[in-house]
């Protein structure tokens, strides 16, 4: 038996190609190049972004460092301000203390000046004891009874009848007890000790404020010229033979009535 040969069917594939088949490679290559460019662009952008972030981070850190420095400066300034405030308060306190001290010193000075002025004002009584005041304007026997006192500087003597000397150069004559002493009526300097025409001696004290006091008595003075005396300093010691004191006051060269100056109550 003769086998029949089996026919083998052949298949053919027909490829239909475009006229642009040659450009496909170029197309894919172009797409690939675009992709690579995109990737590189993204990489570059990423790198730039990272760099920018790093720069910004650096700037932030740098700014924080600067802020830290500024905070330190501000803290130092605050400390300086606090120190200056404390110093100002201390200076203000010291200034207040100084003002109080100056005010106190001024008050003390004024008080001392007032006390000094009072000490140099001849307002005290010129005797340590009591005395009678003789009215020389009515005395009949000028020499014996101390009347008709005279202008000592001019050397003119007047009797009590005319009373001219008494009016021009007032004098107060005290009749004191034998146990009384004659004392300075204020602080001052003994400037003269002279003989007296009616009384034996005369002591003159300058009180440095325009006031001058003159003490006339029959005994020897217990002070000398140049002595600094205080109120109450003994000028004459009383006794049986010198019971009279002639007392005069001048202010800036003008005679005053002693009784207008003496503080009897004091």
Secondary structure as GFF3:
##gff-version 3
##sequence-region A 1 266
A	DSSP	alpha_helix	21	119	.	.	.	ID=ss1
A	DSSP	beta_strand	131	134	.	.	.	ID=ss2
A	DSSP	three_ten_helix	136	138	.	.	.	ID=ss3
A	DSSP	alpha_helix	142	145	.	.	.	ID=ss4
A	DSSP	alpha_helix	164	168	.	.	.	ID=ss5
A	DSSP	beta_strand	172	176	.	.	.	ID=ss6
A	DSSP	beta_strand	182	183	.	.	.	ID=ss7
A	DSSP	beta_strand	188	195	.	.	.	ID=ss8
A	DSSP	beta_strand	201	206	.	.	.	ID=ss9
A	DSSP	beta_strand	211	217	.	.	.	ID=ss10
A	DSSP	beta_strand	228	229	.	.	.	ID=ss11
A	DSSP	beta_strand	234	236	.	.	.	ID=ss12
A	DSSP	beta_strand	244	251	.	.	.	ID=ss13
A	DSSP	beta_strand	254	256	.	.	.	ID=ss14
A	DSSP	alpha_helix	258	261	.	.	.	ID=ss15
###
